[in-house]
Structure formats: C-alpha cells, structure tokens
Amino acid sequence: MTASHRTVLITGGSRGLGRNAALALAADGADIILTYRNQADAANEVVAAIEALGRRAAALPLDMADSNGFAAFAAAVQAQLQAWGETALQGLLNNAGEGLYASIADTTPAQFDHLVAVHLKGPFFLTQALLPLLADGGRILNVSSGLARFSLPGSSAYAMMKGGIEVFSRYLAKELGARGISANTLAPGAIETDFGGGHVRDDEKINAMVAGNTALGRAGKPDDIGPVVVALLSPQTRWINAQRVEASGGMFV
C-alpha cells in the first residue's frame, strides 16, 4: 500500500477539523469518504474541493447518536468502495462530535446521555460495524481533546467522554494488533473553529486566555491539525500504536 492508494473514512468531515483533515489527506493522495449529519451543502463543497485536488470523494449522511443506523451506513460505505473498484478502507478517523459548556452543577442527564451517545457509544459501535471493511495493516485515529489532560471549568462531561475515547484507542490497538491495524488518539488543544459555538475563535477573552497559556503564544488553527492527521494515518508511522498524541501548541505545560 502506498500513500497514493488509500481510502480514508472521516466522520464529521463537512466542517472544522474534519474538513481540514479531509483536504490535507486528499492533498497527500488519499481518496475520502466523509460523513455529515445535516450539512449536506457543506459536505458537498468539501467533496468538490477534494475532487479539484484530483482525488475521489463521497459524502454520506450519518447520525453518530443513532447506533441503530450503523449497519446500513457500513453497507453504504461498502457500496461506495465497490463503485470505486475498491474493497477496503485503509484509514478511519473518528472525528465527529459536539461540545457542551456546562458546569457539573448545571449538566442535565439528557445532555450527559447525548454526549455518551455521540462520543462513546457512537465511535465504539461505528468502528465495530466498519471493522470488516478496514484493511489489514490499516490505521484508526480517534479524536480526543486536550481537556482530557488539563481541566477547565464547564467541560467536565465532554472531557470525560474524551477520556473514554483514549482508553478505547488502546484497546483497539491491543485487539486488532493481529491484523496489523494500529490505533491512536489525537488530542487537539483549543482550535479556532465553529466547534462549541465558536468560543475559541470568536470570544476575544477566551482566545487571549488560550494564547496566554500556550507555549507557542496563540490559539490553534485547523491548519495546525490536518498535517498531524496525515502523519498519524500514514503507513510511514505504522509503528506508532496505542499512543495519545496531543497537538496543542503546548497548552498548560
């Protein structure tokens, strides 16, 4: 397998870090299947941008909170692969998610349960459904957060989910090692996107706080993360396995 013959599935690829990762991987020679929940127009724009780079791309709808739909989604992925004359995925990026800013005192059971569905149950059972389509020697990358290492008030429930994802990556690595599949965690720091309502990007006080607590002196940008995704999904880094890689510019070091 060479870098020019890879197909990577990215959940949540219509915006933010998922979009940036899709474009970076395509520029590196990968074909992309990306998912979106309800932003079909944005997803199709990403597809068009990937095709403009000379790679193949497709956008498929997926609700990460509805694990009952994963078998049908896996069948749609298989059909797309077959349409391209391919039989397997070489990479899976579990990226889709959403934030929650609420104190422990104010977090509701409904909010907590929704985060579990999207950030824990969803990636677990989606990965399970896609394992038959993942090539031996393939790569899995799960997106966590710097918040699983450092603590900021109002992010407890979200950070707990990301802590669980980091454990999941290690178990994937252990259980899939016989197939030569590696699994790692990417933990971005605070990035200027629309995630969580765009707080880091749009709130000057939050942005300044992040910059003041980051060794490189600024908040992160999507272009800081895409190249890291490319590296961690590359065959050239296959010996990196069961690791948590934080890309935060040195937050709270």
Residue frames relative to the residue before (quaternion, step in Angstrom):
aa qw qx qy qz dx dy dz
M 1.0000 0.0000 0.0000 0.0000 0.00 0.00 0.00
T 0.1370 -0.7855 0.6001 0.0642 3.57 -0.84 0.95
A 0.6827 -0.4969 0.3422 0.4123 3.54 -1.29 0.33
S 0.6821 0.4943 -0.2938 0.4517 3.59 1.15 -0.54
H 0.7264 0.3622 -0.2379 0.5335 3.59 1.25 -0.03
R 0.4178 0.6763 -0.4951 0.3505 3.54 0.60 1.18
T 0.1158 -0.7354 0.6590 0.1067 3.49 -1.24 0.59
V 0.0820 -0.8113 0.5787 -0.0149 3.54 -0.69 1.14
L 0.2370 -0.7465 0.6059 0.1394 3.55 -1.02 0.87
I 0.0835 -0.7953 0.6004 -0.0039 3.55 -0.84 1.07
T 0.2370 -0.7518 0.5933 0.1633 3.59 -0.70 0.98
G 0.8106 0.1888 -0.1709 0.5273 3.55 -1.00 0.84
G 0.3209 0.8042 -0.4487 0.2213 3.56 0.95 0.86
S 0.5225 0.6765 -0.4010 0.3295 3.59 1.23 0.09
R 0.8073 0.1090 -0.0323 0.5791 3.60 1.19 -0.38
G 0.8227 0.3282 -0.1797 0.4280 3.52 -1.38 0.02
L 0.8387 -0.1577 0.1314 0.5045 3.53 -1.05 -0.81
G 0.6133 0.5512 -0.3532 0.4418 3.59 1.07 -0.64
R 0.6404 0.5130 -0.3135 0.4779 3.56 0.99 -0.84
N 0.6705 0.5008 -0.3007 0.4573 3.56 0.87 -0.94
A 0.6485 0.5137 -0.3131 0.4665 3.57 1.00 -0.83
A 0.6340 0.5387 -0.3329 0.4439 3.58 0.98 -0.84
L 0.6898 0.4720 -0.2811 0.4716 3.57 0.89 -0.93
A 0.6484 0.5129 -0.3239 0.4599 3.59 0.99 -0.77
L 0.6591 0.4965 -0.3069 0.4741 3.59 0.96 -0.82
A 0.6413 0.5166 -0.3257 0.4645 3.58 0.99 -0.80
A 0.6434 0.5154 -0.3191 0.4676 3.58 0.99 -0.80
D 0.6753 0.4722 -0.2752 0.4952 3.56 1.22 -0.55
G 0.6742 -0.5447 0.2782 0.4140 3.59 1.28 0.12
A 0.5515 0.6258 -0.3965 0.3833 3.60 1.22 0.13
D 0.3550 -0.6512 0.6177 0.2617 3.52 -1.29 0.50
I 0.2350 -0.8198 0.5196 0.0526 3.55 -0.98 0.90
I 0.0830 -0.6997 0.7052 0.0796 3.51 -1.18 0.81
L 0.0234 -0.8154 0.5781 -0.0206 3.57 -0.60 1.10
T 0.3003 -0.7519 0.5601 0.1757 3.53 -1.18 0.56
Y 0.0723 -0.7505 0.6546 0.0546 3.49 -1.35 0.44
R 0.4269 -0.6868 0.5140 0.2861 3.56 -1.19 0.42
N 0.8231 -0.1185 0.0901 0.5480 3.61 0.66 -1.00
Q 0.5948 0.5621 -0.3714 0.4385 3.58 1.25 0.10
A 0.0590 -0.8502 0.5232 0.0074 3.55 0.61 1.19
D 0.6473 0.5290 -0.3338 0.4356 3.59 0.91 -0.83
A 0.6625 0.4941 -0.3049 0.4732 3.57 0.94 -0.88
A 0.6394 0.5239 -0.3254 0.4592 3.58 1.01 -0.80
N 0.6684 0.4962 -0.3042 0.4631 3.56 0.95 -0.84
E 0.5963 0.5459 -0.3601 0.4655 3.58 1.14 -0.55
V 0.6372 0.5073 -0.3262 0.4798 3.57 1.03 -0.74
V 0.6163 0.5407 -0.3393 0.4612 3.58 1.00 -0.82
A 0.6688 0.5013 -0.3009 0.4591 3.57 0.88 -0.94
A 0.6522 0.5130 -0.3159 0.4601 3.58 1.00 -0.81
I 0.6412 0.5078 -0.3229 0.4761 3.59 1.04 -0.74
E 0.6550 0.5054 -0.3140 0.4659 3.56 0.93 -0.85
A 0.6153 0.5419 -0.3437 0.4579 3.58 1.10 -0.63
L 0.6462 0.4930 -0.3085 0.4941 3.58 1.25 -0.41
G 0.5731 -0.6284 0.3580 0.3854 3.56 1.31 0.00
R 0.6072 0.5331 -0.3642 0.4631 3.57 1.24 0.32
R 0.5088 -0.6272 0.4928 0.3240 3.54 -1.30 0.28
A 0.0232 0.7976 -0.6013 0.0418 3.56 -1.10 0.71
A 0.0131 -0.7656 0.6431 0.0091 3.53 -1.26 0.56
A 0.2249 -0.7584 0.5991 0.1240 3.55 -1.15 0.71
L 0.0614 -0.8013 0.5951 -0.0096 3.56 -0.82 1.06
P 0.4503 -0.6860 0.4907 0.2931 3.62 -0.95 0.78
L 0.0910 0.7820 -0.6102 0.0886 3.55 -1.10 0.78
D 0.1719 -0.7493 0.6327 0.0932 3.52 -0.99 0.94
M 0.3301 -0.7866 0.4878 0.1853 3.57 -0.29 1.24
A 0.6423 0.5358 -0.3267 0.4400 3.59 1.17 -0.44
D 0.7071 0.4250 -0.2445 0.5096 3.61 1.26 -0.23
S 0.1543 -0.8336 0.5257 0.0697 3.56 0.17 1.27
N 0.5411 0.6200 -0.4073 0.3960 3.61 1.19 -0.32
G 0.6908 0.4803 -0.2852 0.4590 3.58 1.17 -0.41
F 0.4689 0.7255 -0.4270 0.2673 3.60 1.22 -0.10
A 0.6175 0.5415 -0.3667 0.4370 3.62 1.00 -0.66
A 0.6597 0.4887 -0.3032 0.4838 3.58 0.98 -0.84
F 0.6302 0.5235 -0.3406 0.4614 3.58 1.03 -0.72
A 0.6414 0.5201 -0.3292 0.4579 3.60 0.93 -0.85
A 0.6330 0.5196 -0.3297 0.4698 3.59 1.05 -0.75
A 0.6418 0.5111 -0.3238 0.4712 3.60 1.06 -0.74
V 0.6250 0.5231 -0.3343 0.4733 3.59 1.05 -0.71
Q 0.6496 0.5142 -0.3142 0.4636 3.57 0.94 -0.87
A 0.6455 0.5160 -0.3190 0.4640 3.58 0.98 -0.82
Q 0.6499 0.5077 -0.3217 0.4653 3.59 1.01 -0.78
L 0.6295 0.5265 -0.3309 0.4660 3.57 0.99 -0.80
Q 0.6671 0.5022 -0.3011 0.4606 3.56 0.91 -0.91
A 0.6213 0.5441 -0.3367 0.4523 3.58 1.06 -0.73
W 0.6952 0.4346 -0.2550 0.5126 3.56 1.17 -0.58
G 0.5027 -0.6547 0.4242 0.3724 3.57 1.25 -0.11
E 0.5393 0.6029 -0.3950 0.4355 3.55 1.24 0.51
T 0.3239 -0.7633 0.5294 0.1794 3.55 -1.23 0.42
A 0.8228 0.1393 -0.0269 0.5503 3.60 1.14 -0.43
L 0.4447 -0.6166 0.5762 0.3000 3.48 -1.43 0.28
Q 0.2836 -0.7419 0.5766 0.1916 3.54 -1.15 0.63
G 0.8090 0.1265 -0.0728 0.5694 3.58 1.21 -0.31
L 0.0973 -0.7623 0.6377 0.0529 3.53 -1.23 0.64
L 0.0815 -0.7802 0.6199 0.0172 3.55 -0.79 1.08
N 0.1716 -0.7779 0.6008 0.0676 3.57 -0.43 1.25
N 0.0904 0.8499 -0.4999 0.1400 3.53 0.09 1.36
A 0.5841 0.6371 -0.3812 0.3280 3.60 0.99 -0.79
G 0.3044 0.7445 -0.5597 0.1996 3.54 -1.04 0.77
E 0.2030 -0.7540 0.6074 0.1458 3.51 -1.33 -0.02
G 0.4615 -0.7130 0.4671 0.2458 3.54 -1.15 0.61
L 0.1203 -0.7421 0.6475 0.1247 3.50 -1.39 0.07
Y 0.0907 -0.7753 0.6241 0.0337 3.55 -0.81 1.05
A 0.3663 0.6946 -0.5355 0.3108 3.56 -0.23 1.33
S 0.4926 -0.6486 0.4879 0.3141 3.55 -1.01 0.74
I 0.6572 -0.4729 0.3879 0.4404 3.56 -1.26 0.24
A 0.6635 0.5247 -0.3113 0.4332 3.57 0.93 -0.86
D 0.7647 0.3963 -0.1957 0.4690 3.58 1.04 -0.73
T 0.5157 0.6470 -0.4269 0.3649 3.63 1.20 -0.20
T 0.2814 -0.7756 0.5451 0.1484 3.57 -0.84 1.00
P 0.6287 -0.5235 0.4016 0.4114 3.61 -1.18 0.38
A 0.6345 0.5311 -0.3408 0.4463 3.60 0.99 -0.75
Q 0.6498 0.5016 -0.3202 0.4729 3.60 0.96 -0.80
F 0.6554 0.5164 -0.3079 0.4572 3.56 0.94 -0.89
D 0.6696 0.5045 -0.3003 0.4549 3.57 0.89 -0.95
H 0.6366 0.5234 -0.3354 0.4563 3.58 1.03 -0.73
L 0.6426 0.5093 -0.3257 0.4707 3.59 0.99 -0.77
V 0.6106 0.5374 -0.3465 0.4673 3.59 1.03 -0.74
A 0.6714 0.5112 -0.3015 0.4438 3.57 0.88 -0.95
V 0.7309 0.4390 -0.2376 0.4653 3.57 0.88 -0.95
H 0.8127 0.3418 -0.1405 0.4505 3.57 0.78 -1.04
L 0.7636 0.3173 -0.1941 0.5277 3.63 1.13 -0.43
K 0.7360 0.3974 -0.2368 0.4943 3.56 0.54 -1.16
G 0.6445 0.5490 -0.3269 0.4199 3.57 0.93 -0.87
P 0.7193 0.4254 -0.2764 0.4746 3.64 0.60 -1.00
F 0.6171 0.5554 -0.3561 0.4288 3.60 1.00 -0.75
F 0.7851 0.3533 -0.1961 0.4694 3.57 0.63 -1.10
L 0.5757 0.5373 -0.4007 0.4683 3.59 1.15 -0.32
T 0.6384 0.5087 -0.3271 0.4760 3.58 0.94 -0.82
Q 0.6176 0.5453 -0.3337 0.4581 3.56 0.99 -0.84
A 0.6909 0.4884 -0.2812 0.4529 3.59 0.88 -0.97
L 0.7269 0.4424 -0.2363 0.4691 3.58 1.10 -0.69
L 0.4441 0.7226 -0.4502 0.2792 3.61 1.19 -0.24
P 0.6588 0.4978 -0.3484 0.4436 3.66 0.90 -0.67
L 0.6934 0.4598 -0.2700 0.4847 3.59 1.21 -0.44
L 0.5947 0.5662 -0.3666 0.4375 3.59 1.25 -0.15
A 0.4435 -0.7248 0.4663 0.2460 3.53 -0.70 1.11
D 0.5440 -0.5495 0.5078 0.3798 3.54 -1.20 0.52
G 0.7666 0.2899 -0.2448 0.5181 3.54 -0.89 0.94
G 0.4745 0.6951 -0.4193 0.3404 3.57 1.31 0.09
R 0.3990 -0.7088 0.5389 0.2192 3.53 -1.37 0.05
I 0.1144 -0.7511 0.6458 0.0754 3.55 -1.13 0.74
L 0.0152 -0.7819 0.6232 -0.0067 3.56 -0.96 0.90
N 0.1437 -0.7920 0.5921 0.0385 3.54 -0.70 1.16
V 0.3311 -0.7580 0.5310 0.1840 3.56 -0.87 0.95
S 0.1077 -0.7694 0.6290 0.0271 3.53 -0.82 1.08
S 0.4082 -0.6809 0.5370 0.2851 3.58 -1.00 -0.80
G 0.5892 -0.5492 0.4544 0.3804 3.53 -1.21 0.48
L 0.5846 0.6125 -0.3563 0.3952 3.58 1.20 -0.56
A 0.5774 0.5556 -0.3930 0.4510 3.58 1.22 -0.10
R 0.6842 0.4283 -0.2767 0.5214 3.59 1.31 -0.21
F 0.7871 0.1666 -0.0938 0.5864 3.57 0.85 -0.96
S 0.3757 -0.7533 0.5120 0.1711 3.56 -1.19 0.56
L 0.0018 -0.7616 0.6479 -0.0145 3.53 -0.98 0.97
P 0.5317 -0.6535 0.4224 0.3343 3.62 -0.76 0.95
G 0.7679 0.3598 -0.2799 0.4501 3.53 -1.04 0.86
S 0.7179 0.4287 -0.2472 0.4896 3.59 1.25 -0.07
S 0.2965 0.8153 -0.4729 0.1541 3.60 1.23 0.21
A 0.7022 0.4675 -0.2954 0.4485 3.60 0.73 -1.02
Y 0.6490 0.5140 -0.3144 0.4645 3.58 0.92 -0.90
A 0.6753 0.4997 -0.2959 0.4547 3.58 0.88 -0.95
M 0.6053 0.5517 -0.3563 0.4497 3.60 1.04 -0.68
M 0.6414 0.5189 -0.3285 0.4598 3.58 0.97 -0.81
K 0.6770 0.4935 -0.2966 0.4584 3.55 0.95 -0.88
G 0.5865 0.5511 -0.3662 0.4670 3.56 1.13 -0.56
G 0.6433 0.5195 -0.3119 0.4680 3.55 1.03 -0.78
I 0.6312 0.5347 -0.3284 0.4558 3.58 1.02 -0.78
E 0.6345 0.5282 -0.3397 0.4505 3.58 1.02 -0.71
V 0.6240 0.5057 -0.3290 0.4967 3.59 1.07 -0.69
F 0.6227 0.5558 -0.3309 0.4402 3.58 0.97 -0.88
S 0.6378 0.5370 -0.3344 0.4393 3.60 0.92 -0.84
R 0.6670 0.5017 -0.3125 0.4535 3.58 0.91 -0.86
Y 0.6721 0.4846 -0.3059 0.4689 3.57 0.97 -0.76
L 0.5916 0.5423 -0.3658 0.4713 3.59 1.09 -0.64
A 0.6524 0.5234 -0.3183 0.4462 3.57 0.88 -0.92
K 0.6793 0.4945 -0.2911 0.4575 3.56 0.93 -0.90
E 0.7460 0.4319 -0.2376 0.4477 3.58 0.78 -0.99
L 0.7397 0.3964 -0.2277 0.4939 3.59 1.11 -0.58
G 0.3872 0.7559 -0.4613 0.2568 3.58 1.25 0.02
A 0.6205 0.5611 -0.3477 0.4234 3.58 1.03 -0.70
R 0.6875 0.4369 -0.2738 0.5113 3.58 1.22 -0.44
G 0.5134 -0.6607 0.4099 0.3631 3.57 1.24 0.05
I 0.4759 0.6581 -0.4407 0.3822 3.59 1.26 0.34
S 0.1778 -0.7779 0.5945 0.0997 3.56 -0.86 0.95
A 0.1181 -0.7846 0.6067 0.0476 3.54 -1.18 0.59
N 0.0126 0.8027 -0.5933 0.0587 3.53 -0.86 1.02
T 0.3640 -0.6962 0.5724 0.2348 3.52 -1.36 0.20
L 0.1505 -0.7407 0.6473 0.0983 3.55 -1.07 0.83
A 0.0952 -0.8050 0.5855 0.0095 3.56 -0.71 1.12
P 0.1720 -0.7900 0.5801 0.0993 3.62 -0.17 1.20
G 0.4218 -0.6404 0.5675 0.2997 3.50 -1.30 0.40
A 0.7561 -0.3248 0.2634 0.5034 3.57 -1.16 -0.53
I 0.0650 -0.8221 0.5644 -0.0384 3.56 -0.60 1.23
E 0.4498 -0.6922 0.5016 0.2586 3.56 -1.04 0.79
T 0.3256 0.6895 -0.5797 0.2873 3.56 -0.02 1.39
D 0.6347 -0.5154 0.3952 0.4188 3.57 -1.30 -0.20
F 0.3743 0.7432 -0.4818 0.2748 3.61 1.28 0.09
G 0.8418 0.1289 -0.1185 0.5106 3.54 -1.01 0.87
G 0.6982 -0.4700 0.2693 0.4681 3.54 1.11 0.66
G 0.5563 -0.6502 0.3760 0.3555 3.58 1.26 0.29
H 0.2100 0.8283 -0.5036 0.1272 3.60 1.17 0.46
V 0.7031 0.4647 -0.2867 0.4556 3.58 0.76 -0.99
R 0.6847 0.4929 -0.2832 0.4561 3.57 0.98 -0.82
D 0.8239 0.3417 -0.1205 0.4358 3.57 0.79 -1.07
D 0.6776 0.4578 -0.2962 0.4935 3.60 1.14 -0.51
E 0.3850 -0.7669 0.4641 0.2197 3.58 -0.36 1.24
K 0.6501 0.5175 -0.3299 0.4481 3.60 0.99 -0.76
I 0.6610 0.4862 -0.3128 0.4785 3.58 0.94 -0.84
N 0.6416 0.5273 -0.3250 0.4525 3.58 0.94 -0.87
A 0.6704 0.4919 -0.2974 0.4691 3.57 0.95 -0.86
M 0.6194 0.5332 -0.3430 0.4631 3.59 1.04 -0.73
V 0.6491 0.5095 -0.3156 0.4685 3.58 0.95 -0.89
A 0.6675 0.5079 -0.3054 0.4508 3.58 0.84 -0.98
G 0.6897 0.5021 -0.2807 0.4397 3.56 0.96 -0.87
N 0.7356 0.3724 -0.2207 0.5210 3.57 1.24 -0.38
T 0.6028 0.5298 -0.3514 0.4820 3.56 1.28 0.39
A 0.5345 -0.6726 0.4078 0.3094 3.57 -0.76 1.05
L 0.7202 0.4250 -0.2503 0.4878 3.60 1.03 -0.75
G 0.5440 -0.7225 0.3359 0.2633 3.56 1.28 0.32
R 0.7548 0.2649 -0.2135 0.5608 3.60 1.12 0.46
A 0.5559 -0.5426 0.4906 0.3950 3.53 -1.35 0.13
G 0.5624 -0.6173 0.4357 0.3357 3.54 -1.22 0.47
K 0.2459 -0.7297 0.6172 0.1620 3.52 -1.34 0.38
P 0.6670 -0.5181 0.3341 0.4184 3.61 -1.10 0.53
D 0.6493 0.5347 -0.3230 0.4338 3.59 1.01 -0.76
D 0.5706 0.5671 -0.3887 0.4491 3.58 1.26 -0.14
I 0.7206 0.4675 -0.2341 0.4554 3.57 1.16 -0.61
G 0.5950 0.6092 -0.3693 0.3721 3.60 0.93 -0.82
P 0.6875 0.4773 -0.3074 0.4527 3.63 0.79 -0.88
V 0.6135 0.5354 -0.3543 0.4598 3.59 1.12 -0.59
V 0.6161 0.5321 -0.3362 0.4736 3.58 1.05 -0.77
V 0.6341 0.5299 -0.3293 0.4569 3.58 0.91 -0.90
A 0.6788 0.5012 -0.2977 0.4464 3.57 0.85 -0.96
L 0.7292 0.4514 -0.2544 0.4470 3.58 0.82 -0.97
L 0.6937 0.4143 -0.2818 0.5175 3.61 1.21 -0.31
S 0.5014 0.6700 -0.4177 0.3540 3.57 1.24 0.02
P 0.5454 -0.5996 0.4642 0.3571 3.60 -1.08 0.60
Q 0.6077 0.5895 -0.3484 0.4021 3.58 1.15 -0.56
T 0.7328 0.3592 -0.2371 0.5270 3.61 1.19 -0.33
R 0.2376 0.8294 -0.4829 0.1496 3.57 1.20 0.52
W 0.6508 0.5223 -0.3383 0.4350 3.61 1.13 -0.45
I 0.5381 0.5347 -0.4247 0.4942 3.58 1.28 0.07
N 0.1738 0.8010 -0.5384 0.1957 3.56 -0.42 1.19
A 0.8413 0.1379 -0.1384 0.5040 3.55 -1.11 0.85
Q 0.5195 0.6537 -0.3966 0.3814 3.58 1.15 0.60
R 0.3189 -0.6866 0.6164 0.2166 3.51 -1.35 0.46
V 0.0700 -0.7938 0.6041 0.0023 3.56 -0.61 1.15
E 0.1572 -0.7950 0.5804 0.0797 3.57 -0.60 1.13
A 0.0927 -0.7673 0.6341 0.0240 3.54 -0.94 1.02
S 0.2514 0.8061 -0.4785 0.2407 3.54 0.25 1.31
G 0.4977 -0.6563 0.4321 0.3671 3.57 1.24 0.00
G 0.6034 -0.5634 0.3464 0.4455 3.55 1.31 0.13
M 0.1634 0.7949 -0.5630 0.1563 3.59 0.74 1.05
F 0.8663 0.0089 -0.0260 0.4988 3.54 -1.02 0.91
V 0.3035 0.7431 -0.5415 0.2501 3.57 0.80 0.98
